[in-house]
């Protein structure tokens, strides 16, 4: 077991907010197990710990794609958020993923767009926007999905769609 991995585990067990963010920054992705990911995700109790751990660690594991799918269907608010955050950060970090792998997230994004919980709704929106900014083909498909979501009879879905469309329809966006 690597030195940083051991330290990350010790920091996580301290149950201190900032220590958990640091744990996600220093842990070694190759040493992270699926069991650890599930255990840490169950401990998520704030959006910033959730986002930082997904952004700095979980998206670099071999389980990231599977966890994005699984967690995005959870009933628990921060676990569900983590699923959509993983989708968003993989769109930025994982250059090897195919367009089809991101398109396969679209039914989950559409379903998640009606979630009334603010932290989930914002992560769904983030995932849609980041996937759409990955390349022109995904941008076109993300706009189509946003238009479908906009027609769902849900205030939350309309917010997700309208906010994403503002960014996706912009002439220029920076990565």
C-alpha positions, 0 to 999 in steps of 0.5 A: 500500500502506498504511503499517500494511500495510507495517509488518505485513509487516515485523513478520511477516518478523521471525519473532518471536512477539510481532511476529507477534501485533502484525502481525495487530493492525495490518494492514489487512484490505482490503489482505490478499490470499488469498496473504498469508493462506495464507503467514501460516497456513503460518507459524502455530506456536502457538495464540496467534499463530493465534488472534490473527491470525484474531481481529484480522485474518483474520476481517475479510477478504473471504476469511474464509469460504472460508478457514474451510472450506478450512483446517478440512480441512487436515492441518496442526495450526495451519492446521486450528485457524485454520479453526475459529477463523475460524468461532468469531470470525465468529460473534461479529464478522460480524453480516451472516452468515446462519444458513445460512452457519453451518449449512453449517459443521456437517459440518466441525465434526462431522468435526473433532470426532474430531481427536486434537490438542488445539489442533484439538479445542479450536478445534472446540469453540469454533466450535460454542459460538460459533455456538450462542450467536449466536441461539436458532435456531442454539443449537437446531441446535448442541445437536442437532449436539453430541448427534450428535457425542456419539454418535461413537465417539471420546473427543475427539468426546465431549469436544467435545460434552459441553463444548459442551452445558454452555454451550449448555444453560445458561439464560443466556449472555452475548455 
